[in-house]
Amino acid sequence: MTILVIAEHENGAVAPATLNTVAAAAKVGGDIHVLVAGQNVGGVAEAAAKIAGVAKVLVADNAAYAHQLPENVAPLVAELGKGYSHVLAPATSNGKNILPRVAALLDVDQISEIISVESADTFKRPIYAGNAIATVQSNAAVKVITVRATGFDAVAAEGGSAAVEAVAAAHNAGISAFVGEELAKSDRPELTAAKIVVSGGRGMQNGDNFKHLYALADKLGAAVGASRAAVDAGFVPNDMQVGQTGKIVAPQLYIAVGISGAIQHLAGMKDSKVIVAINKDEEAPIFQVADYGLVADLFEAIPELEKLV
């Protein structure tokens, strides 16, 4: 078996989720090839070649792939994918955008957001907002799979020495164009890669009150997240949302502040190693999954906690 992993990359660097996806590929077994598609991605390809366990890096360096538009990248992946037993990508916005198209072009089913590899054709994935785990077996000639990064420990970014091979194929569907992007800038860690996450919910009352969480997060070296209720209320931008329709996180420490614990939110953070909940409602569902709970007014508890850090 030979497995093709679609590299997630940004700003000339391999995204951490790629390392988790390579770890999932290693559990499937067989040679692992990594595809780097983009423009001026020589540096990304060199970094990918150093990933532990990777046998070959395929580089599709073309203007058509400059912004990884799924309409252009999917035909490339489908063309290459015919020669592989498995095609894997991180379950990020890019992966979720590209792989369904690849599965359609290959006329196979897609298996989404796996969290475990049972065998080369059998995988586990969460369903019903993570309240049940489905075991899925596929007999497709090419298994197209997105990988939930939090389900697999990342492989080492250094130590490999894979061969690098250029791919000449250039697919430009001509049906979409890159218009622009607005990047959120922060000195804090990226939410899905942070070891500590501090999240606020509707209990924060307004966006200005998130300053208390920012201050605590800066002392802890943490990322700041939010519940869907806080995002929908306009307290913070939606790139901070943790949950089923937001980002999936599994940090070493997750501090939920003023979050009731709706199923939608729990689906995005319940794999955290240690969960701390602060809420004045002692009946809040978040306390059912929390390792440590504090029933208190968050506007009193957070400043006191900050003083102790």
Secondary structure by P-SEA (a helix, b strand, c coil): cbbbbbbbbccccccaaaaaaaaaaaaaccbbbbbbbcccaaaaaaaaaacccccbbbbbccccccccccccaaaaaaaaaccccbbbbcccaaaaacaaaaaaaacbbbbcccccccccccbbbbcccccbbbbbbbccccccccccccccccccccccbbbbbbbccccccccccccbbbbbbccccccccccbbbbbcccccccccaaaaaaaaaaacbbbbbcaaaaaacccccccccccccccccccbbbbccccccaaaaaacccccbbbbbcccccccccccccccccccaaaaaaaaaaac
